[in-house]
Amino acid sequence: MSILRNAIVCLEKSKIPIFKDTIISVLEDQINHDVKPKEMIANREKLVAGATALIEKEISVKKPINV
């Protein structure tokens, strides 16, 4: 449970929307970077990189095209 809580706190502190996909992205990055649950908040910048990219991609897809 602490891993999930820390993932949500990382997203919140980085001002990234808290969705299922962004939480999963943080959890995947936590595993890939081998960050222990107690170290997640201190390493939030590298843990939210994937979630940031996911949100930016979603925003760019939804932008209307000015003709």
Helices and strands as residue ranges (DSSP letters): H 2-13, H 20-32, G 37-39, H 44-47, H 49-62
